[in-house]
């Protein structure tokens, strides 16, 4: 009887260890996927910031070119130009 209980306990412990291992693999996969998503998002945001003047209305170069005294005025000037493009 004790041997059977001991065997059942060993079997249960092996199942728990296997489930833990699977869970750890799932966590690691999810973390890797999340890092990839963040990297892709960062790259997309950097690209958008580099190419979209509306996101850079506070840039002194754009303000000088479009005559805006502040970011809101620069944005408005860019918007007006785009509206009449």
ChimeraX commands (.cxc) that place a marker at each C-alpha (Angstrom):
marker #1 position 0.00,0.00,0.00 radius 0.5
marker #1 position 2.74,2.48,0.94 radius 0.5
marker #1 position 4.63,1.66,-2.23 radius 0.5
marker #1 position 1.54,2.44,-4.32 radius 0.5
marker #1 position 1.07,5.78,-2.54 radius 0.5
marker #1 position 4.75,6.59,-3.05 radius 0.5
marker #1 position 4.48,5.74,-6.76 radius 0.5
marker #1 position 1.38,7.92,-7.13 radius 0.5
marker #1 position 3.23,10.75,-5.39 radius 0.5
marker #1 position 6.22,10.39,-7.74 radius 0.5
marker #1 position 3.87,10.41,-10.72 radius 0.5
marker #1 position 2.11,13.51,-9.45 radius 0.5
marker #1 position 5.41,15.27,-8.81 radius 0.5
marker #1 position 6.57,14.44,-12.34 radius 0.5
marker #1 position 3.32,15.85,-13.76 radius 0.5
marker #1 position 3.73,19.03,-11.71 radius 0.5
marker #1 position 7.33,19.43,-12.89 radius 0.5
marker #1 position 6.24,18.96,-16.50 radius 0.5
marker #1 position 3.42,21.47,-16.14 radius 0.5
marker #1 position 5.82,23.97,-14.55 radius 0.5
marker #1 position 8.26,23.52,-17.41 radius 0.5
marker #1 position 5.51,24.06,-19.98 radius 0.5
marker #1 position 4.31,27.14,-18.11 radius 0.5
marker #1 position 7.83,28.57,-18.00 radius 0.5
marker #1 position 8.19,28.00,-21.75 radius 0.5
marker #1 position 4.87,29.75,-22.34 radius 0.5
marker #1 position 5.95,32.70,-20.20 radius 0.5
marker #1 position 9.27,32.99,-22.01 radius 0.5
marker #1 position 7.56,32.84,-25.40 radius 0.5
marker #1 position 5.06,35.51,-24.37 radius 0.5
marker #1 position 7.83,37.74,-23.05 radius 0.5
marker #1 position 9.79,37.38,-26.30 radius 0.5
marker #1 position 6.70,38.24,-28.33 radius 0.5
marker #1 position 6.00,41.27,-26.12 radius 0.5
marker #1 position 9.59,42.50,-26.57 radius 0.5
marker #1 position 9.22,42.14,-30.35 radius 0.5
marker #1 position 5.96,44.09,-30.32 radius 0.5
marker #1 position 7.57,46.87,-28.28 radius 0.5
marker #1 position 10.58,46.98,-30.59 radius 0.5
marker #1 position 8.29,47.18,-33.63 radius 0.5
marker #1 position 6.22,49.88,-31.95 radius 0.5
marker #1 position 9.33,51.88,-31.06 radius 0.5
marker #1 position 10.58,51.62,-34.64 radius 0.5
marker #1 position 7.20,52.66,-36.04 radius 0.5
marker #1 position 7.00,55.61,-33.64 radius 0.5
marker #1 position 10.54,56.71,-34.49 radius 0.5
marker #1 position 9.70,56.53,-38.21 radius 0.5
marker #1 position 6.50,58.51,-37.67 radius 0.5
marker #1 position 8.31,61.16,-35.62 radius 0.5
marker #1 position 10.94,61.47,-38.34 radius 0.5
marker #1 position 8.46,61.87,-41.20 radius 0.5
marker #1 position 5.36,63.51,-39.73 radius 0.5
marker #1 position 5.82,67.26,-39.27 radius 0.5
marker #1 position 2.64,67.50,-37.21 radius 0.5
marker #1 position 4.36,65.49,-34.49 radius 0.5
marker #1 position 7.31,67.88,-34.56 radius 0.5
marker #1 position 5.47,71.19,-34.36 radius 0.5
marker #1 position 7.71,72.14,-31.42 radius 0.5
marker #1 position 10.84,71.78,-33.60 radius 0.5
marker #1 position 12.56,75.20,-33.94 radius 0.5
marker #1 position 13.48,74.43,-37.57 radius 0.5
marker #1 position 9.83,73.87,-38.46 radius 0.5
marker #1 position 8.77,76.91,-36.45 radius 0.5
marker #1 position 11.28,79.07,-38.33 radius 0.5
marker #1 position 10.14,77.68,-41.71 radius 0.5
marker #1 position 6.41,77.92,-41.06 radius 0.5
marker #1 position 6.39,81.10,-39.02 radius 0.5
marker #1 position 4.97,79.65,-35.87 radius 0.5
marker #1 position 5.90,81.40,-32.67 radius 0.5
marker #1 position 5.08,78.32,-30.64 radius 0.5
marker #1 position 4.15,74.70,-31.28 radius 0.5
marker #1 position 0.43,75.47,-31.61 radius 0.5
marker #1 position 1.03,78.23,-34.15 radius 0.5
marker #1 position 3.44,76.04,-36.12 radius 0.5
marker #1 position 0.92,73.20,-36.11 radius 0.5
marker #1 position -1.83,75.59,-37.29 radius 0.5
marker #1 position 0.38,76.89,-40.11 radius 0.5
marker #1 position 1.23,73.35,-41.22 radius 0.5
marker #1 position -2.43,72.36,-41.04 radius 0.5
marker #1 position -3.52,75.37,-43.10 radius 0.5
marker #1 position -0.93,74.53,-45.74 radius 0.5
marker #1 position -2.03,70.91,-45.84 radius 0.5
marker #1 position -5.69,71.94,-46.09 radius 0.5
marker #1 position -4.96,73.99,-49.21 radius 0.5
marker #1 position -2.58,71.48,-50.81 radius 0.5
marker link #1:1,2 radius 0.2
marker link #1:2,3 radius 0.2
marker link #1:3,4 radius 0.2
marker link #1:4,5 radius 0.2
marker link #1:5,6 radius 0.2
marker link #1:6,7 radius 0.2
marker link #1:7,8 radius 0.2
marker link #1:8,9 radius 0.2
marker link #1:9,10 radius 0.2
marker link #1:10,11 radius 0.2
marker link #1:11,12 radius 0.2
marker link #1:12,13 radius 0.2
marker link #1:13,14 radius 0.2
marker link #1:14,15 radius 0.2
marker link #1:15,16 radius 0.2
marker link #1:16,17 radius 0.2
marker link #1:17,18 radius 0.2
marker link #1:18,19 radius 0.2
marker link #1:19,20 radius 0.2
marker link #1:20,21 radius 0.2
marker link #1:21,22 radius 0.2
marker link #1:22,23 radius 0.2
marker link #1:23,24 radius 0.2
marker link #1:24,25 radius 0.2
marker link #1:25,26 radius 0.2
marker link #1:26,27 radius 0.2
marker link #1:27,28 radius 0.2
marker link #1:28,29 radius 0.2
marker link #1:29,30 radius 0.2
marker link #1:30,31 radius 0.2
marker link #1:31,32 radius 0.2
marker link #1:32,33 radius 0.2
marker link #1:33,34 radius 0.2
marker link #1:34,35 radius 0.2
marker link #1:35,36 radius 0.2
marker link #1:36,37 radius 0.2
marker link #1:37,38 radius 0.2
marker link #1:38,39 radius 0.2
marker link #1:39,40 radius 0.2
marker link #1:40,41 radius 0.2
marker link #1:41,42 radius 0.2
marker link #1:42,43 radius 0.2
marker link #1:43,44 radius 0.2
marker link #1:44,45 radius 0.2
marker link #1:45,46 radius 0.2
marker link #1:46,47 radius 0.2
marker link #1:47,48 radius 0.2
marker link #1:48,49 radius 0.2
marker link #1:49,50 radius 0.2
marker link #1:50,51 radius 0.2
marker link #1:51,52 radius 0.2
marker link #1:52,53 radius 0.2
marker link #1:53,54 radius 0.2
marker link #1:54,55 radius 0.2
marker link #1:55,56 radius 0.2
marker link #1:56,57 radius 0.2
marker link #1:57,58 radius 0.2
marker link #1:58,59 radius 0.2
marker link #1:59,60 radius 0.2
marker link #1:60,61 radius 0.2
marker link #1:61,62 radius 0.2
marker link #1:62,63 radius 0.2
marker link #1:63,64 radius 0.2
marker link #1:64,65 radius 0.2
marker link #1:65,66 radius 0.2
marker link #1:66,67 radius 0.2
marker link #1:67,68 radius 0.2
marker link #1:68,69 radius 0.2
marker link #1:69,70 radius 0.2
marker link #1:70,71 radius 0.2
marker link #1:71,72 radius 0.2
marker link #1:72,73 radius 0.2
marker link #1:73,74 radius 0.2
marker link #1:74,75 radius 0.2
marker link #1:75,76 radius 0.2
marker link #1:76,77 radius 0.2
marker link #1:77,78 radius 0.2
marker link #1:78,79 radius 0.2
marker link #1:79,80 radius 0.2
marker link #1:80,81 radius 0.2
marker link #1:81,82 radius 0.2
marker link #1:82,83 radius 0.2
marker link #1:83,84 radius 0.2
marker link #1:84,85 radius 0.2
view
